[in-house]
């Protein structure tokens, strides 16, 4: 093999090693890739399936909150008179959302996609969120001003509820700051479930 060929082989090997090291680092330390185009609106945003039609209308809601204490999420169905809310811990890498449900020691994997959909979504929504797992998918909606301030989750939810009284009781049921931020050491071994089938 000529010196020139050996040099190109060495450059290729070094390049491959550099890419491998970068990918390993992303897996070990996690990619904070919430800025990835496909999921850029997912975090610190209030998501609902639709506006409630009356006090007893149960609507689905979904939150991913990244605040100084950790990453806490909430999923559930609520009306003014009834609330079903489950808090969870989460990790987001690109479009892949890992959900850890401590109450039942379960975990789930979802694909997350968000986009600006003003005119496509029902009024008054401007943002769309698609959660999918296998063949099942769910679309939820938000507004650009329904942002949750990480250092003032309760205040942000109260402000959104004040501007949107029909959501007040739904948002009042969500208290993610009360959940412990640390993920259990054995969470990776928890049973995998289909979160969208709940």
C-alpha positions as semicolon CSV with decimal commas, in nm:
position;residue;x (nm);y (nm);z (nm)
1;X;0,000;0,000;0,000
2;X;0,140;0,342;-0,092
3;X;0,209;0,618;0,161
4;X;-0,077;0,820;0,011
5;X;-0,324;0,531;0,052
6;X;-0,209;0,472;0,411
7;X;-0,262;0,839;0,489
8;X;-0,622;0,830;0,359
9;X;-0,695;0,512;0,553
10;X;-0,561;0,677;0,870
11;X;-0,775;0,987;0,811
12;X;-1,083;0,770;0,754
13;X;-1,016;0,568;1,072
14;X;-0,967;0,886;1,278
15;X;-1,285;1,036;1,132
16;X;-1,486;0,723;1,212
17;X;-1,342;0,714;1,565
18;X;-1,435;1,080;1,618
19;X;-1,793;1,024;1,500
20;X;-1,820;0,713;1,720
21;X;-1,692;0,902;2,024
22;X;-1,942;1,184;1,963
23;X;-2,232;0,938;1,929
24;X;-2,124;0,753;2,244
25;X;-2,112;1,085;2,433
26;X;-2,462;1,170;2,314
27;X;-2,592;0,836;2,442
28;X;-2,409;0,849;2,775
29;X;-2,481;1,208;2,867
30;X;-2,805;1,246;2,678
31;X;-2,874;1,489;2,407
32;X;-3,065;1,793;2,515
33;X;-3,199;1,803;2,164
34;X;-3,531;1,961;2,246
35;X;-3,424;2,220;1,990
36;X;-3,445;1,960;1,715
37;X;-3,697;2,083;1,461
38;X;-3,928;1,788;1,504
39;X;-3,978;1,834;1,879
40;X;-3,885;2,197;1,940
41;X;-4,224;2,298;2,086
42;X;-4,280;1,984;2,296
43;X;-4,123;2,097;2,623
44;X;-4,260;2,358;2,867
45;X;-4,584;2,388;2,674
46;X;-4,946;2,303;2,769
47;X;-5,100;2,048;2,526
48;X;-5,470;1,952;2,514
49;X;-5,679;1,745;2,275
50;X;-5,943;2,021;2,235
51;X;-6,118;2,292;2,431
52;X;-6,382;2,155;2,671
53;X;-6,743;2,206;2,560
54;X;-6,890;2,223;2,912
55;X;-6,805;2,162;3,281
56;X;-6,831;1,782;3,250
57;X;-6,640;1,741;2,922
58;X;-6,333;1,525;2,990
59;X;-6,034;1,639;2,782
60;X;-5,688;1,485;2,754
61;X;-5,385;1,693;2,848
62;X;-5,010;1,643;2,826
63;X;-4,708;1,832;2,964
64;X;-4,332;1,793;2,954
65;X;-4,174;2,031;3,202
66;X;-3,801;2,085;3,226
67;X;-3,726;2,289;3,537
68;X;-3,432;2,324;3,775
69;X;-3,544;2,023;3,985
70;X;-3,561;1,788;3,687
71;X;-3,783;1,667;3,406
72;X;-4,140;1,602;3,517
73;X;-4,438;1,541;3,293
74;X;-4,809;1,494;3,334
75;X;-5,069;1,310;3,131
76;X;-5,437;1,269;3,202
77;X;-5,802;1,351;3,141
78;X;-5,988;1,619;3,329
79;X;-6,314;1,810;3,348
80;X;-6,417;2,071;3,598
81;X;-6,552;1,791;3,821
82;X;-6,313;1,500;3,770
83;X;-5,937;1,465;3,724
84;X;-5,721;1,170;3,628
85;X;-5,357;1,278;3,625
86;X;-5,041;1,071;3,622
87;X;-4,704;1,235;3,675
88;X;-4,393;1,088;3,516
89;X;-4,026;1,148;3,456
90;X;-3,898;1,177;3,103
91;X;-3,603;1,205;2,867
92;X;-3,611;1,340;2,512
93;X;-3,352;1,260;2,249
94;X;-3,447;1,398;1,909
95;X;-3,796;1,259;1,842
96;X;-3,767;0,973;2,094
97;X;-3,942;1,037;2,424
98;X;-3,868;0,800;2,713
99;X;-4,138;0,809;2,981
100;X;-4,094;0,661;3,331
101;X;-4,410;0,609;3,538
102;X;-4,298;0,562;3,903
103;X;-4,642;0,480;4,048
104;X;-4,665;0,149;3,861
105;X;-4,291;0,116;3,789
106;X;-4,355;0,117;3,415
107;X;-4,188;0,284;3,120
108;X;-4,287;0,373;2,765
109;X;-4,125;0,494;2,444
110;X;-4,300;0,744;2,219
111;X;-4,218;0,935;1,905
112;X;-4,280;1,310;1,939
113;X;-4,336;1,553;1,656
114;X;-4,443;1,919;1,684
115;X;-4,511;2,181;1,422
116;X;-4,671;2,521;1,377
117;X;-5,020;2,449;1,246
118;X;-5,207;2,778;1,257
119;X;-5,494;2,745;1,009
120;X;-5,461;2,365;1,004
121;X;-5,562;2,312;1,368
122;X;-5,904;2,399;1,512
123;X;-5,936;2,755;1,648
124;X;-5,777;2,892;1,866
125;X;-5,478;2,657;1,836
126;X;-5,147;2,740;1,666
127;X;-4,925;2,443;1,751
128;X;-4,968;2,069;1,695
129;X;-4,813;1,775;1,881
130;X;-4,823;1,418;1,758
131;X;-4,739;1,139;1,999
132;X;-4,703;0,797;1,840
133;X;-4,619;0,446;1,944
134;X;-4,634;0,168;1,690
135;X;-4,950;0,209;1,483
136;X;-5,125;0,429;1,740
137;X;-5,095;0,809;1,740
138;X;-5,258;1,101;1,920
139;X;-5,265;1,465;1,813
140;X;-5,286;1,744;2,068
141;X;-5,289;2,120;2,037
142;X;-5,149;2,430;2,201
143;X;-5,107;2,803;2,156
144;X;-4,776;2,986;2,127
145;X;-4,853;3,178;2,448
146;X;-4,924;2,863;2,655
147;X;-4,561;2,843;2,762
148;X;-4,461;2,717;3,106
149;X;-4,182;2,912;3,272
150;X;-3,948;2,647;3,423
151;X;-3,881;2,849;3,740
152;X;-4,249;2,933;3,793
153;X;-4,457;2,637;3,678
154;X;-4,752;2,713;3,909
155;X;-4,754;3,082;3,812
156;X;-4,738;2,997;3,440
157;X;-5,029;2,754;3,467
158;X;-5,227;3,012;3,668
159;X;-5,164;3,278;3,400
160;X;-5,280;3,042;3,123
161;X;-5,590;2,953;3,328
162;X;-5,667;3,321;3,387
163;X;-5,654;3,392;3,013
164;X;-5,847;3,069;2,934
165;X;-6,105;3,016;3,212
166;X;-6,237;2,698;3,045
167;X;-5,900;2,535;3,126
168;X;-5,872;2,657;3,486
169;X;-5,982;2,338;3,660
170;X;-5,784;2,116;3,424
171;X;-5,462;2,309;3,482
172;X;-5,524;2,330;3,858
173;X;-5,512;1,950;3,877
174;X;-5,158;1,941;3,740
175;X;-4,888;1,994;4,002
176;X;-4,564;1,856;3,857
177;X;-4,343;2,055;4,095
178;X;-4,463;1,829;4,376
179;X;-4,314;1,517;4,216
180;X;-3,965;1,394;4,310
181;X;-3,714;1,478;4,039
182;X;-3,479;1,181;4,074
183;X;-3,533;0,879;3,855
184;X;-3,525;0,547;4,039
185;X;-3,200;0,358;3,994
186;X;-3,381;0,051;3,856
187;X;-3,611;0,243;3,615
188;X;-3,456;0,087;3,305
189;X;-3,573;-0,257;3,423
190;X;-3,936;-0,149;3,467
191;X;-4,202;-0,318;3,251
192;X;-4,265;-0,146;2,918
193;X;-4,625;-0,041;2,848
194;X;-4,814;0,131;2,568
195;X;-4,881;0,477;2,712
196;X;-5,125;0,572;2,435
197;X;-5,351;0,277;2,523
198;X;-5,433;0,422;2,865
